[in-house]
Amino acid sequence: MKVHFDEKADALYLRLDDSKILESEEVQPGIVLDFNEAKQVVGIEILRVKDRVPLANLRQMQFEVV
């Protein structure tokens, strides 16, 4: 899994695996899901991140496995 935040584009992208993206769908304004050929979600793009998350929270990401 890979996470990329582009501060200039104000977009966060979460890539779940490396399979080929065949289709994308904006499921809510500014939330785009990428699907592979098996119709599985393999990527999630969040646009206008700074409107959704306080800037201080974007400076450090925490990852937890439970």
N, CA, C and O atoms as a DFTB+ gen file, in Angstrom:
264 C
 N C O
     1  1       0.857      -1.166       0.000
     2  2       0.000       0.000       0.000
     3  2       0.906       1.232       0.000
     4  3       1.925       1.271       0.689
     5  1       0.511       2.237      -0.789
     6  2       1.280       3.475      -0.882
     7  2       0.341       4.658      -0.658
     8  3      -0.810       4.644      -1.094
     9  1       0.846       5.675       0.023
    10  2       0.092       6.898       0.254
    11  2       0.917       8.061      -0.273
    12  3       2.106       8.173       0.026
    13  1       0.281       8.928      -1.062
    14  2       0.974      10.089      -1.616
    15  2       0.108      11.322      -1.397
    16  3      -1.069      11.336      -1.757
    17  1       0.702      12.359      -0.803
    18  2       0.007      13.637      -0.646
    19  2       0.717      14.667      -1.490
    20  3       1.904      14.925      -1.295
    21  1      -0.004      15.259      -2.431
    22  2       0.524      16.310      -3.290
    23  2      -0.008      17.635      -2.760
    24  3      -1.163      17.993      -2.992
    25  1       0.855      18.360      -2.043
    26  2       0.414      19.603      -1.406
    27  2      -0.002      20.647      -2.440
    28  3      -0.965      21.383      -2.223
    29  1       0.710      20.716      -3.555
    30  2       0.397      21.691      -4.610
    31  2      -0.973      21.416      -5.232
    32  3      -1.747      22.342      -5.476
    33  1      -1.268      20.143      -5.487
    34  2      -2.561      19.760      -6.073
    35  2      -3.645      19.626      -5.011
    36  3      -4.827      19.521      -5.336
    37  1      -3.243      19.629      -3.743
    38  2      -4.163      19.460      -2.626
    39  2      -4.956      18.156      -2.769
    40  3      -6.182      18.129      -2.664
    41  1      -4.198      17.072      -3.014
    42  2      -4.813      15.771      -3.239
    43  2      -4.040      14.683      -2.503
    44  3      -2.812      14.708      -2.428
    45  1      -4.788      13.736      -1.965
    46  2      -4.217      12.574      -1.292
    47  2      -4.593      11.342      -2.099
    48  3      -5.753      11.172      -2.473
    49  1      -3.612      10.477      -2.371
    50  2      -3.893       9.261      -3.124
    51  2      -3.421       8.062      -2.331
    52  3      -2.270       8.007      -1.896
    53  1      -4.305       7.110      -2.144
    54  2      -4.019       5.868      -1.444
    55  2      -4.097       4.741      -2.467
    56  3      -5.166       4.459      -3.008
    57  1      -2.963       4.098      -2.729
    58  2      -2.918       3.000      -3.704
    59  2      -2.838       1.686      -2.940
    60  3      -1.886       1.456      -2.194
    61  1      -3.833       0.825      -3.123
    62  2      -3.927      -0.416      -2.359
    63  2      -3.109      -1.552      -2.946
    64  3      -2.599      -2.394      -2.205
    65  1      -2.975      -1.589      -4.266
    66  2      -2.105      -2.579      -4.907
    67  2      -1.686      -2.048      -6.276
    68  3      -2.090      -0.959      -6.683
    69  1      -0.873      -2.832      -6.978
    70  2      -0.316      -2.367      -8.258
    71  2      -1.063      -2.872      -9.479
    72  3      -0.556      -2.756     -10.595
    73  1      -2.254      -3.428      -9.299
    74  2      -2.986      -3.909     -10.465
    75  2      -3.405      -2.744     -11.360
    76  3      -3.520      -1.605     -10.908
    77  1      -3.628      -3.047     -12.624
    78  2      -3.966      -2.035     -13.622
    79  2      -5.343      -1.424     -13.333
    80  3      -6.310      -2.132     -13.053
    81  1      -5.401      -0.108     -13.410
    82  2      -6.672       0.606     -13.206
    83  2      -7.429       0.631     -14.534
    84  3      -6.918       1.112     -15.546
    85  1      -8.649       0.108     -14.510
    86  2      -9.460       0.083     -15.722
    87  2     -10.594       1.094     -15.702
    88  3     -11.109       1.476     -16.752
    89  1     -10.980       1.523     -14.524
    90  2     -12.129       2.411     -14.411
    91  2     -11.997       3.251     -13.148
    92  3     -11.462       2.793     -12.138
    93  1     -12.485       4.473     -13.214
    94  2     -12.519       5.355     -12.052
    95  2     -13.924       5.920     -11.918
    96  3     -14.621       6.134     -12.910
    97  1     -14.325       6.156     -10.684
    98  2     -15.665       6.700     -10.449
    99  2     -15.613       7.687      -9.280
   100  3     -15.090       7.374      -8.210
   101  1     -16.158       8.872      -9.503
   102  2     -16.277       9.844      -8.430
   103  2     -17.536       9.487      -7.642
   104  3     -18.653       9.711      -8.110
   105  1     -17.351       8.933      -6.451
   106  2     -18.479       8.432      -5.667
   107  2     -19.129       9.518      -4.816
   108  3     -20.296       9.403      -4.440
   109  1     -18.384      10.557      -4.517
   110  2     -18.882      11.756      -3.840
   111  2     -18.029      12.894      -4.370
   112  3     -16.941      12.648      -4.892
   113  1     -18.487      14.126      -4.253
   114  2     -17.659      15.227      -4.757
   115  2     -16.253      15.208      -4.142
   116  3     -16.091      15.306      -2.925
   117  1     -15.246      15.079      -5.005
   118  2     -13.858      15.081      -4.561
   119  2     -13.332      13.756      -4.056
   120  3     -12.203      13.698      -3.569
   121  1     -14.115      12.679      -4.153
   122  2     -13.688      11.333      -3.750
   123  2     -13.787      10.419      -4.967
   124  3     -14.878      10.141      -5.464
   125  1     -12.620       9.952      -5.443
   126  2     -12.570       9.135      -6.654
   127  2     -12.011       7.752      -6.309
   128  3     -10.956       7.634      -5.686
   129  1     -12.727       6.720      -6.720
   130  2     -12.267       5.341      -6.538
   131  2     -11.760       4.800      -7.866
   132  3     -12.381       5.018      -8.906
   133  1     -10.632       4.097      -7.836
   134  2     -10.074       3.427      -9.009
   135  2     -10.319       1.934      -8.870
   136  3     -10.113       1.356      -7.802
   137  1     -10.765       1.307      -9.969
   138  2     -11.104      -0.116      -9.968
   139  2     -10.224      -0.882     -10.943
   140  3      -9.830      -0.352     -11.982
   141  1      -9.914      -2.144     -10.604
   142  2      -9.198      -3.020     -11.524
   143  2     -10.205      -3.838     -12.338
   144  3     -11.410      -3.602     -12.251
   145  1      -9.719      -4.788     -13.120
   146  2     -10.610      -5.563     -13.998
   147  2     -11.571      -6.457     -13.224
   148  3     -12.601      -6.863     -13.763
   149  1     -11.253      -6.773     -11.969
   150  2     -12.140      -7.581     -11.131
   151  2     -13.132      -6.710     -10.358
   152  3     -13.840      -7.196      -9.476
   153  1     -13.177      -5.403     -10.702
   154  2     -14.079      -4.434     -10.049
   155  2     -13.724      -4.214      -8.576
   156  3     -14.574      -3.799      -7.788
   157  1     -12.473      -4.492      -8.204
   158  2     -11.999      -4.244      -6.844
   159  2     -11.431      -2.827      -6.769
   160  3     -10.826      -2.342      -7.725
   161  1     -11.630      -2.177      -5.639
   162  2     -11.053      -0.849      -5.429
   163  2      -9.554      -1.017      -5.213
   164  3      -9.131      -1.740      -4.312
   165  1      -8.753      -0.350      -6.037
   166  2      -7.296      -0.437      -5.914
   167  2      -6.665       0.932      -5.631
   168  3      -5.466       1.021      -5.369
   169  1      -7.473       1.995      -5.686
   170  2      -6.959       3.326      -5.396
   171  2      -8.069       4.241      -4.921
   172  3      -9.223       4.107      -5.329
   173  1      -7.708       5.166      -4.058
   174  2      -8.665       6.152      -3.544
   175  2      -7.997       7.516      -3.624
   176  3      -6.922       7.720      -3.059
   177  1      -8.629       8.444      -4.320
   178  2      -8.113       9.809      -4.425
   179  2      -9.066      10.751      -3.699
   180  3     -10.280      10.704      -3.898
   181  1      -8.499      11.602      -2.860
   182  2      -9.282      12.591      -2.123
   183  2      -8.788      13.966      -2.547
   184  3      -7.626      14.307      -2.330
   185  1      -9.661      14.744      -3.143
   186  2      -9.326      16.082      -3.614
   187  2      -9.734      17.120      -2.579
   188  3     -10.585      16.855      -1.730
   189  1      -9.129      18.295      -2.648
   190  2      -9.403      19.389      -1.708
   191  2      -9.206      18.911      -0.263
   192  3     -10.055      19.130       0.601
   193  1      -8.086      18.265      -0.029
   194  2      -7.789      17.681       1.277
   195  2      -7.747      18.743       2.372
   196  3      -8.225      18.508       3.482
   197  1      -7.187      19.893       2.071
   198  2      -7.038      20.934       3.089
   199  2      -8.390      21.455       3.576
   200  3      -8.478      22.004       4.674
   201  1      -9.432      21.291       2.781
   202  2     -10.784      21.658       3.219
   203  2     -11.386      20.594       4.132
   204  3     -12.339      20.867       4.862
   205  1     -10.833      19.386       4.093
   206  2     -11.395      18.250       4.818
   207  2     -10.633      17.913       6.103
   208  3     -11.203      17.360       7.044
   209  1      -9.334      18.254       6.133
   210  2      -8.470      17.863       7.239
   211  2      -7.674      19.088       7.696
   212  3      -7.156      19.823       6.856
   213  1      -7.568      19.321       8.989
   214  2      -6.734      20.433       9.460
   215  2      -5.290      20.273       8.970
   216  3      -4.752      19.166       8.972
   217  1      -4.672      21.370       8.554
   218  2      -3.322      21.332       7.995
   219  2      -2.328      20.666       8.945
   220  3      -1.438      19.946       8.493
   221  1      -2.461      20.887      10.218
   222  2      -1.544      20.278      11.193
   223  2      -1.578      18.751      11.101
   224  3      -0.554      18.100      11.312
   225  1      -2.729      18.178      10.793
   226  2      -2.856      16.722      10.695
   227  2      -2.234      16.175       9.410
   228  3      -1.975      14.975       9.317
   229  1      -1.992      17.035       8.420
   230  2      -1.393      16.587       7.167
   231  2       0.131      16.527       7.255
   232  3       0.771      15.890       6.418
   233  1       0.704      17.163       8.227
   234  2       2.164      17.199       8.368
   235  2       2.723      15.862       8.862
   236  3       3.892      15.551       8.635
   237  1       1.887      15.082       9.533
   238  2       2.334      13.798      10.058
   239  2       1.214      12.784       9.896
   240  3       0.081      13.025      10.312
   241  1       1.539      11.648       9.289
   242  2       0.555      10.581       9.139
   243  2       0.887       9.467      10.120
   244  3       2.052       9.136      10.341
   245  1      -0.143       8.905      10.691
   246  2       0.036       7.767      11.578
   247  2      -0.647       6.563      10.933
   248  3      -1.725       6.679      10.350
   249  1      -0.011       5.434      11.048
   250  2      -0.535       4.199      10.482
   251  2      -0.619       3.179      11.593
   252  3       0.353       2.960      12.315
   253  1      -1.778       2.552      11.736
   254  2      -1.976       1.597      12.809
   255  2      -2.511       0.290      12.244
   256  3      -3.441       0.292      11.438
   257  1      -1.940      -0.799      12.657
   258  2      -2.418      -2.123      12.282
   259  2      -2.976      -2.765      13.541
   260  3      -2.292      -2.844      14.561
   261  1      -4.229      -3.227      13.468
   262  2      -4.838      -3.871      14.627
   263  2      -5.261      -5.282      14.321
   264  3      -5.794      -5.969      15.192
